[in-house]
Amino acid sequence: MEWKKQYGAVFGIYMGIEPFLVITDPDMVQECFVKQAAIFQDRPIGFVDAEPFKSSLFQLNGSSWKNVRAALNYAFSSNVIKELSSAAILCSSRFVDAAARTSRTNGHVEVFELAMGLSFDFIMKAVLAQKASSQGDSSEPILQDLKQVCKDMENSAIEVAFTLPGVRALLTWVYPLTRHARAFKDVRNLVRSAVELHRSGDGAKECSILQVLLDARAEGDVHHRPNKRHLDDRYIVSNGVIFLLAGFETTATTLSFLAYLLAKHPSEQDEIVKEFGELFPRKAAQDLSFDELRQLRRLDWTVLEGLRLYPPVPVSLARKCSRDTTVCGQFIPAGVNILAAPWLLHYDPDLWPEPEQFRPDRFAEENRERVRSGSYVPFGLGPRVCIGEKLAVLIVKSALIQILQDFRLTLRGEEPSSVVADHGFVLIPEGVKIRLEQRATP
């Protein structure tokens, strides 16, 4: 924010030898990421030329990205998300049970630890149709692998590799020998095994991201021609791995920060519970349907505001300019990377009055028109917006409404000076300890 005050809404920086144009003006963000998205389609080169990264949406560029994204969009369609809502509700119910047990034993809940169990169980079910029971039991090997991968992603060598080709080339060569690669290998083997099980027909056929992708491929094989939703195994496996990783971490962080915000603002909890009681006076939260969950407007505003204050990826929405262009009067030459930082946009007082305050009613229907296009980007923007956004919001909302119906959240002891760990790519919570107080039965 200090650089913006000193240099203006647009300024250049170098990250290693890579030039970046930092844009903090929402009109420019909207222009680059939406209106001129074809020019700014590609991301800067990834940190390592190895699987599962190089065949994933995160690192693919050009026509390869476009084809894979088109196929995956169908697997994350509203109809598929709706089918997965029953799994979200079931996993959320187990989360509430685990939180209650932990609270009775310890007197408080370490939200992030429990939230990782919830997100792992749900993402395993949603992506692979596999049942996991890690809530209250963090010894699950794949869960430990994912935690290790997330921890290693904050390694400074990886950050440097994004900007220095020499380091990137060296890291690609030594990467298979690293702990990071070994953990990823276990996850890739899990996804490969799931693919083989689904394809053999031995497993129960139920809705999952993987099943949708394999059904689309089988349809193309039957007609002896690939359809638009046809993906080769390497893309299915690599993206399956990335979905497990990204969905696991960002969902857990979002839920943890929201629990913290609601514990600080008990009146907001009461508003959510009040609306739920008015809409569904004779219904338990765990019995809500997908469409009923969407009717909880106050809950929706709360999640949106939580994502504004604590965007999962706070500093790095980056794209590469493919040809010379002009954006809002600013010339941008081909080859320059642009960088839009959600953290800067979301805390700009010119865009959000009192930006550090938790005010869910910013997103009420009567206030939506005040939210400028390009100013709210917790999951990115445009064609490369996070493909799992709707899935993440589904599980977060399901977990919140279930725990709030039964418990009031309060902070344990004094409020910490900060709940954000010093991490780079993903915003990680720390020190979020919540007490659960049983709500009186109406």
N, C-alpha and C positions, 0 to 999 in steps of 0.2 A: 504494500500500500504506500510505503514511503517513496518507492521509485515512481509510482504513478503521480504522486504529488510533485516530485522533482522534475520528471521528464514528460508528463502528460499521459493521455489515454493510450498512446501507442509508442513503444520504445523498443530498441533492439538490444539483444544480449547475445553473447556467445556461450554455448555450453560445449566445452572442449573446443573443437574446430568447427562445430556446427552453428551457423547463424540462425537465430530465432527472433521473430518479431512478436513481442508480447502485446496482445490486444485486450484492452479492458473496457472498450466501448461496446455496449450490447448491440448497437446497430451493425457494427463491423462483425461481431460474432455471428449474428443472424445472417449477414450477407455471405460470410466465408463458409459457414457450416451448413447452410440451407440453400440460399439462392444461387451461390456459385459452388455448390458442393462437388460438382463434376471436376472443377479445377483443383479443389482442395480435398479430393477423395482419399488419397493415400496418406498413411502415417509415415513418419520418419523411420528409417531402417531399425529393425529390432536389435536386441542386445546380443543374440546368439543365433547362428544359422543351424539350428538343431530342432528335432522334434521334442515335445509336441508343439513348439512355438511356430515353426515356419509353415505349418499347414493349418494354423488356427486363424480365426477371424482377427485376432489381435495383431498378427504380423503379416497376413496376406495383403497384397496390394493389386491394383489394376483389375483386369478382367477375372483373374483367379478369385480375388476377394468378392467381386460382384456376383459371380456364379455360385460360390459357396454361401454367401449371405442370402441370396434368393432362395436357395434350398432350405436353409436353416430358418428363415422367416416363417415358413409354413409350420415348422415344428414348434414354434413359439407363438402361434396364432392364438386369438382369443378363445377359440373353441377348445384348443388343447389345454390352455391355462385353466379354463373352466373345468375340464375333466380332472385336472390335477388338484382342484381345490379340496376334494375330500381327503387327499393325503396331507395337505397343509393343515386342515382342521384336526386330523388325528395326531399329527406330530406336535401341534400346538398344545393339544390336551395333555400329552405326555410331558411337554415342557412345563406346564403349570404344575403337574403332579411332582415333577422333579424339583422345581423351585420350592414348593411347599415342604417337601421332605428336607431339603437342604436348610431352609429357614428354621424349621423346628430343631434341627440338629445344631446349627451354628449360630442361630440368632440373626443371620443375614444371608444374602445371596451375592456371590460374585457373578454378576450378570453375564459378562463376556464369556466366561468359561461355560456356563450353561447354554448360552446362546449359540456357541460353536457346536455343541451337541445337537441342538435343535436344527440348525442349518445343515449340518452333516446328514442327519437322518432324513430330512426332507429332500435335500438335493440328490441323495442316493436313490430315493424313491422316484423323484420326478425325472431324473436323467436316465437311470438304469433300471428302474422298476425293481430295485433290490431293497429288502427290509434291513434297516440298521437299528440298533438299540444302544446308542452311545450316550443317551441322556442319563446322567448320573454315573456313567461308566466310561471314563475317558481313555481306557486302555485299548480301544479298537485300533489295530495296526494301521489301517488306511487313514483313520483320523489323525494319528500321530504323524504319518507321512505328509498329510496336507498341512498340518501345523508347521512341520519342518520346512516345507517348501515356502510357505508364507513368510516364515522368519528369515529364510535365506534370500528372499526377494528384496529385502532391505539392505543387503550387503552392498557396501560402497563400490566393490569391484563391478557389480552388475550395473550400478548407476553410471559409473565411468564408461562402461562398454557401450552405452547408448550413444555416446558422443565422440569416442575415439576409435577410429577404424582399426588401429593397431591392436588395441586391447580387445576389441570385438573379435578379431581374427584369432588371437591367442586364446581367448575364452572359448571360442567354438572348438578349438583343437583339444583343450583340456577338459571341456565341459563334461564329457562322459565319465570322467574320473571323480567328479565332485559329489559331495553328499546330496546336493540339490538334485543332480541327475539320478542318483540312486533312488531317492524318494519318489521322484517322478516316474521312474521305471516301474515301481510297484503299482502306482495308480494306473499307468498305461496298461499293465498286464491285467488289472481288474477290468478295465473298459474292454479290452480285447476279449476277455473271457465272457463278458456280458454279451458282446456282439455275437460270438459263436453260440452261446446258449440261446439267444433269441432266434438266430438263424436256423438252429437245429430243430426248433419247435418243441424242445423238451421243457422249457420254462413256461410258466403261466403267462398267457398273452394279456397284458393289461396296458393301459395308457402310460406312455413315458416318451420323453424326447427321443430316446434311442429307437423305440418301436416305430415311431412315426417316420424316422429317417430310413429305417430298414424296410418298412412297408413301401415307401416311395421308390426305393431302389428295386425291390422285388417287382413292383408294377412295371418299371422300365424294362427289367429283364424279360418279363413275360411277353411284352410287345416287341422285344428285340431292338429296342432303341431307348437311349436314356431320355428321361423327361426332365423338366426344369428342376425337379426336386431330387434328382439322382446324384448321389455322392459316392465317391470311391471310399474304400475302407480307411485309407490314411487320413482323410478329412473327417470321417465319422469318429475315429478313435482320438485324433488330436484335439478336435473340438469338444468331444466328450470329456477329456481330461481337463481342458481349460474351463468348461462349464462347472465341473466339480470344484475346481480351485477358486474361481471367481465368485461363484454362488455361495460357497462355504464361508469365505472371509467377509465379503461385503454385507451379506445378510446379517451375520453375527454382529458386526460393528454397528450397523444401523439400528438394530434392535437394542443394543446396549446403550447407545447415546439417547435414544428415545425414552428408555426406562429412566435414565438419569434426569432428563428434562422434565418428565412427568412427576418424578419424585420431588423435584424442586418446585413444581407448580401444581399442588394438589387440586386447585380449583379447576384446572384443565382436565384432570382425571374425572372429577365429578360431572363436568359437562359431557364428556364422552359417555359415561355410564348413564346419565340422565337421558340423553338422546336414545341410547340403546333401549332403555326401559320404556320410553314412550313409543318407539317403533315396534318393539317386540316384547310386550309386557309378560307374556307367558312362555318365553323361549329361553333356553340356555344358549350361551354364546357358541358352545361346541356343536350345536345343532343348526347353526346358520348355513344357508346355502350360499353359493358364490354370488348370486344376484342380490341376496339380502345383505351380505357383507358390503357390497358396493353402495348400499343405501346409507351407510353410516358416514354422513358428511363430515361431522366433527372429527371423527377418527382420521378421515382422509386429509383434512386440513392439518392435523397434528403431524402426520407422517410427512407431508410436504414441507412443513416448517422445520421439522427435525432434519430433513435432508438438506435444507438450505443452510442451517447452522453447521451441520457436520456432513458435508458431501463425502461419499466413499472415497473418491479419488480427487483430492483437493487442489492439485496444482498442475496437472498434466493432460490437457486436451490438446494434442498436437496433430498438425497436418502439414503436408508438404505441398507447396505451390507448384503445379505442373507446367504452367506457362505464365508469361507476363500478364498481369491484370491490374485493374484499379478497383479498390474497394473503398467506398465512401470518400473518394478523393485521395486516397492513399495508394501510391504505386507500390506494387509488390512484385519483384522480379521472380522469374522461374527459379526453382531450386531453394528458395528461402522457406524455412519452416515457420509456421505460425503457432502460437501458444496462447490458449485461453485458459485462465486459471479460475475454476469455480470459486475458490476461496476469495479471490479478489472481487469477483462479480457479486457474490452473495453477501459480502460485508461492505459494499459500497454504500455510504449514507445517501448518496444522490439517487440511488435506485431503491433502497430499502430504508425508510425512516427508522432510526434507532435499531440498526442492523444486528446488534448483539443481544437484543431482547427476543425472548421466545413468545411469538404472537401468532398462533395458528390462524386467527381470523384474517390475516393477510390474504389467505387463499379462499375466503368466503366468496360466494358468487358475486356479491355486490362490490367486492374489491378486486376481482380477477383482472378487470380491465386496466388496473393500475400497474400490473406486473408487466414490465416491458419485455417484448420478445428478445431473446438472447441474454436476458439477465439471470435466468434460472436454469442451471445446467448440471444438476447432480449426477445424471447418467449420460452426459454428453448431449449432442444435438445433431439433427440431420440424419442422413442415411446410415451413419456409423454409430448412432445412438446405441447404448448398451442393449443387446438383444434380450437379456434376461431381466430387464427392468420390471415388467409386469409380474414375473414370477417372484422376484424379491419382495415387491410391495405386498403381494398376496400373503406370503408367509409372515411378514412383519405385522400386518394388520390382523391376521388371524390370531397370532400369539398375544398381541396387545389386548384385544377385546376380551379374550378368554381370561387373561390374568387380572384385568381390571374389573371384570364382573365379580370375581371372588375376593380380590385383595386391593387394599390401598397401598401404594408404594411410597415409602419415605426414605430419606437418606440416613445412612448409619453414621452417627457422630457428626463431626463438623464437615461442612462442605469442602471438598478438596480444592486447592487453588487452580488445578488444571486436571482435566480428565482425558487429555490427549497425550498419548505417548509420542516420543520424538521419532516418527517414522516418515518415510518419504512417499512411496507410491500410494499406499492406502492409509487412511486415517484410522489409527488403532486406539481404542479406549483403554485406560488403565485406572485402577482405583475406584471403579464404579461398584460400590457396595450398597445394596438396597435391603431395607427391611420390608417384610410383608405383614400387613395388618389385616386380619379377616374382616371383610365387610359384613355388616349386619344383614340378615336375610329380610327382604322387604315383606 
